[in-house]
């Protein structure tokens, strides 16, 4: 059994959507492996919803691979890393094309595409036409990186074993939680995945990296918030949210859509009393003593 076949064996493959989702997530992992081989994680870290999915097993699907530079660099480019990604994908049986790299803003992106029809033919003993998979259907993976990240993030390294062993540098969970809270407070539109992820972090007992959240909010809004200010801001966000719109937006990304059936504004508001912030001064002392 090849590494890709082993990865496919994790999935229930009974319809077109499940095939597309499986190949998308597997491509994402192969891309990460290629990036690791390129030295990408010497300068950048993995974050966002796909990081929660791949590294922490959150029960919702994601779309993009999100990264953050370890320090600001307006001259960063994906171009030097993409040949390694293409080589890793090709080595694992993916015939891909690289889309246009967009580098005209602080958030830079690149795109990778593969034919769903060919993937089914290459990796599965299934006729793609049984599931009416079009020969023009594409699996698309978008890479996006913040080249001007706010200060204060903390990092960790995670070892992944498939498609072959590699190490991913990623934001620690309190730092990812901080950026998720920043999105909740500052995003100009409803994104249901923000709310789902918030409850996931709370269910895991995650603390918030206050320094990172404070800096992120100042970077976008020009205001410094205290910890009490942040709680008040989140409470207001939850109180005013159209919860039906939140549920409608996130439902298609869930393994089990029924789990959000009971969501109410009050459920989110009531979590605020349990929000905790991480004290890195104390944490740093604890780590030094453990060495």
C-alpha positions as CSV (number, residue, x, y, z in Angstrom):
1,X,0.0,0.0,0.0
2,X,1.4,3.4,-1.0
3,X,1.4,6.4,1.4
4,X,-1.5,8.0,-0.5
5,X,-3.5,4.8,-0.4
6,X,-2.9,4.6,3.3
7,X,-4.1,8.2,3.7
8,X,-7.2,7.5,1.6
9,X,-8.1,4.5,3.8
10,X,-8.9,7.0,6.6
11,X,-11.9,8.3,4.6
12,X,-15.4,7.1,3.9
13,X,-15.6,7.4,0.1
14,X,-19.2,7.0,-1.0
15,X,-20.0,10.0,-3.1
16,X,-18.4,12.7,-5.2
17,X,-18.1,15.3,-2.3
18,X,-16.3,12.8,-0.1
19,X,-13.8,12.0,-2.9
20,X,-13.1,15.7,-3.5
21,X,-12.7,16.4,0.2
22,X,-10.3,13.4,0.7
23,X,-8.1,14.4,-2.2
24,X,-8.1,18.0,-1.1
25,X,-6.9,17.2,2.5
26,X,-4.3,14.7,1.3
27,X,-3.0,17.2,-1.2
28,X,-2.7,19.7,1.7
29,X,-0.6,17.3,3.7
30,X,1.7,16.5,0.8
31,X,2.1,20.3,0.2
32,X,3.1,20.6,3.9
33,X,5.7,17.8,3.4
34,X,7.1,19.6,0.3
35,X,7.3,22.9,2.2
36,X,9.1,21.2,5.1
37,X,11.7,19.8,2.7
38,X,12.2,23.3,1.2
39,X,13.1,25.0,4.4
40,X,9.9,27.0,4.4
41,X,9.3,26.4,8.1
42,X,12.6,28.1,9.0
43,X,10.8,31.4,8.2
44,X,7.1,30.6,8.5
45,X,4.6,28.8,10.7
46,X,1.3,26.9,9.9
47,X,-1.9,28.3,11.4
48,X,-5.6,28.6,10.7
49,X,-8.5,26.2,10.3
50,X,-6.5,23.6,8.2
51,X,-3.9,23.5,10.9
52,X,-6.6,22.7,13.5
53,X,-7.9,20.0,11.2
54,X,-4.5,18.4,10.3
55,X,-2.7,18.8,13.6
56,X,-5.4,18.8,16.1
57,X,-8.2,16.8,14.5
58,X,-11.0,19.4,14.6
59,X,-14.2,17.9,13.2
60,X,-14.7,20.4,10.4
61,X,-13.3,20.7,6.9
62,X,-11.2,23.6,5.8
63,X,-10.2,25.2,2.5
64,X,-6.9,27.0,2.5
65,X,-3.4,26.5,4.0
66,X,-2.7,29.5,6.1
67,X,0.7,30.6,7.2
68,X,2.4,33.4,9.1
69,X,6.0,34.6,8.8
70,X,8.0,34.4,11.9
71,X,9.0,38.1,11.4
72,X,7.8,40.6,8.9
73,X,9.2,40.5,5.4
74,X,7.6,42.4,2.5
75,X,9.9,40.7,0.0
76,X,8.8,37.2,0.9
77,X,7.8,35.1,-2.2
78,X,6.4,31.6,-2.5
79,X,8.3,31.1,-5.8
80,X,11.5,29.6,-4.2
81,X,9.4,27.0,-2.3
82,X,6.9,25.9,-4.9
83,X,9.4,23.6,-6.9
84,X,9.8,21.5,-3.8
85,X,6.0,21.3,-3.4
86,X,5.6,20.3,-7.0
87,X,8.3,17.7,-6.7
88,X,6.7,16.2,-3.6
89,X,3.3,16.1,-5.2
90,X,4.7,14.5,-8.4
91,X,6.6,11.9,-6.4
92,X,3.3,10.9,-4.7
93,X,1.4,10.5,-7.9
94,X,-0.3,13.9,-8.2
95,X,-0.2,15.5,-11.6
96,X,-0.6,19.1,-10.7
97,X,-0.4,22.6,-12.1
98,X,0.7,25.7,-10.2
99,X,-1.6,28.6,-10.4
100,X,-0.7,32.3,-10.4
101,X,1.2,33.5,-7.4
102,X,-0.3,36.7,-6.0
103,X,2.2,39.0,-4.3
104,X,0.7,42.5,-4.4
105,X,-0.3,42.8,-0.7
106,X,0.8,41.9,2.8
107,X,-1.1,38.6,2.4
108,X,0.4,36.7,-0.4
109,X,-1.0,33.6,-2.0
110,X,-0.4,30.7,-4.5
111,X,-2.6,28.1,-6.0
112,X,-2.2,24.4,-6.8
113,X,-4.7,22.4,-8.9
114,X,-5.1,18.7,-9.8
115,X,-7.8,16.9,-11.9
116,X,-10.2,15.1,-9.7
117,X,-11.0,12.6,-12.5
118,X,-7.4,11.6,-12.9
119,X,-6.9,11.3,-9.2
120,X,-9.7,8.8,-8.9
121,X,-8.3,6.8,-11.8
122,X,-4.8,6.9,-10.4
123,X,-5.5,6.0,-6.8
124,X,-8.8,4.1,-6.7
125,X,-10.3,1.1,-8.5
126,X,-13.4,3.1,-9.2
127,X,-14.9,4.5,-12.4
128,X,-15.1,8.2,-11.9
129,X,-18.2,8.4,-14.1
130,X,-20.1,6.3,-11.5
131,X,-20.1,9.4,-9.3
132,X,-20.5,11.7,-12.3
133,X,-17.1,13.3,-11.7
134,X,-16.5,15.7,-14.5
135,X,-13.2,15.5,-16.5
136,X,-12.9,19.2,-15.9
137,X,-13.3,19.0,-12.1
138,X,-10.4,20.4,-10.2
139,X,-9.1,19.8,-6.6
140,X,-7.7,23.2,-5.6
141,X,-5.4,24.0,-2.7
142,X,-4.7,27.7,-1.9
143,X,-1.6,28.8,0.1
144,X,-1.8,32.1,1.9
145,X,0.7,33.8,4.1
146,X,0.7,36.9,6.3
147,X,4.0,38.7,5.6
148,X,3.4,41.4,8.3
149,X,2.2,39.4,11.3
150,X,1.6,41.0,14.7
151,X,4.2,40.4,17.3
152,X,3.7,37.9,20.2
153,X,3.1,34.6,18.6
154,X,4.5,31.4,20.2
155,X,5.4,28.3,18.2
156,X,5.8,24.6,18.4
157,X,7.0,21.8,16.1
158,X,4.8,18.8,15.2
159,X,6.1,15.7,13.5
160,X,3.9,14.1,10.8
161,X,4.5,10.7,9.4
162,X,2.6,10.6,6.1
163,X,3.2,10.8,3.2
164,X,6.7,10.6,4.7
165,X,8.1,11.9,8.0
166,X,8.4,15.7,8.2
167,X,8.3,18.4,10.8
168,X,5.8,21.3,10.7
169,X,6.4,24.5,12.6
170,X,3.0,25.9,13.7
171,X,1.6,28.4,16.1
172,X,0.9,27.1,19.6
173,X,-2.8,26.7,20.3
174,X,-3.1,29.8,22.5
175,X,-1.7,31.8,19.6
176,X,-4.1,30.3,17.1
177,X,-6.9,31.0,19.6
178,X,-5.8,34.7,19.8
179,X,-6.0,35.1,16.0
180,X,-9.4,33.4,15.9
181,X,-10.7,35.9,18.5
182,X,-9.2,38.7,16.5
183,X,-11.1,37.4,13.5
184,X,-14.3,37.2,15.5
185,X,-14.0,40.8,16.7
186,X,-12.8,42.4,13.5
187,X,-14.1,40.5,10.5
188,X,-16.7,42.6,8.6
189,X,-18.9,39.6,7.7
190,X,-20.2,36.4,9.3
191,X,-17.9,33.4,9.0
192,X,-19.5,30.5,10.8
193,X,-16.2,28.6,11.1
194,X,-14.9,31.4,13.4
195,X,-17.7,30.5,15.8
196,X,-17.2,26.8,15.5
197,X,-13.5,27.1,16.1
198,X,-14.1,29.4,19.1
199,X,-16.2,26.8,20.8
200,X,-13.7,24.1,19.9
201,X,-10.9,26.1,21.6
202,X,-13.1,26.6,24.7
203,X,-14.0,22.9,24.8
204,X,-10.2,22.1,24.8
205,X,-9.6,24.4,27.8
206,X,-7.3,26.6,25.6
207,X,-6.0,29.9,26.9
208,X,-5.7,33.0,24.7
209,X,-2.3,34.5,24.0
210,X,-3.1,38.0,25.1
211,X,0.0,39.7,23.8
212,X,-0.6,38.4,20.3
213,X,-4.3,39.3,20.4
214,X,-3.6,42.8,21.8
215,X,-1.0,43.4,19.0
216,X,-3.2,42.1,16.3
217,X,-6.1,44.3,17.3
218,X,-3.9,47.3,17.5
219,X,-2.4,46.5,14.0
220,X,-5.9,46.5,12.4
221,X,-8.0,48.8,14.6
222,X,-5.4,51.2,16.1
223,X,-6.6,50.5,19.7
224,X,-5.0,48.7,22.6
225,X,-7.5,46.5,24.5
226,X,-7.2,45.2,28.1
227,X,-8.2,41.7,28.8
228,X,-11.6,42.9,30.2
229,X,-12.0,44.9,27.0
230,X,-11.5,41.8,24.9
231,X,-14.1,39.9,26.9
232,X,-16.6,42.7,26.5
233,X,-15.9,42.9,22.8
234,X,-16.4,39.1,22.3
235,X,-19.6,39.3,24.4
236,X,-20.9,42.0,22.2
237,X,-20.0,40.1,19.1
238,X,-21.9,37.0,20.3
239,X,-24.9,39.0,21.5
240,X,-25.3,40.7,18.1
241,X,-24.6,37.8,15.9
242,X,-27.3,36.4,13.6
243,X,-27.0,32.9,14.9
244,X,-29.0,31.4,12.1
245,X,-26.7,33.0,9.5
246,X,-23.7,31.6,11.5
247,X,-25.1,28.1,11.4
248,X,-26.0,28.3,7.7
249,X,-22.5,29.4,6.9
250,X,-20.7,26.7,8.8
251,X,-22.9,23.7,8.2
252,X,-21.4,22.5,4.9
253,X,-18.0,22.3,6.5
254,X,-19.0,19.9,9.3
255,X,-18.5,16.2,9.5
256,X,-21.7,16.1,11.6
257,X,-24.0,19.1,10.8
258,X,-26.4,18.1,13.6
259,X,-23.9,19.2,16.3
260,X,-24.7,22.9,15.8
261,X,-28.5,22.4,15.9
262,X,-28.7,23.8,19.5
263,X,-26.5,26.8,19.0
264,X,-27.9,30.0,20.5
265,X,-26.4,33.5,21.2
266,X,-26.6,32.7,24.9
267,X,-24.4,29.7,24.6
268,X,-21.6,31.8,23.2
269,X,-22.2,34.7,25.6
270,X,-22.1,32.3,28.6
271,X,-18.6,31.0,27.6
272,X,-17.0,34.4,28.3
273,X,-16.8,33.8,32.0
274,X,-14.5,30.9,31.3
275,X,-12.1,32.8,29.0
276,X,-8.5,32.6,30.3
277,X,-5.4,34.4,29.1
278,X,-2.0,32.9,28.9
279,X,0.8,34.4,31.1
280,X,4.0,33.9,29.1
281,X,6.2,35.2,31.8
282,X,5.1,32.4,34.1
283,X,5.2,29.9,31.3
284,X,8.8,30.8,30.4
285,X,9.9,30.2,34.0
286,X,8.2,26.8,34.0
287,X,9.9,25.8,30.8
288,X,13.3,26.8,31.9
289,X,12.9,24.7,35.1
290,X,11.9,21.7,33.0
291,X,15.1,21.8,31.0
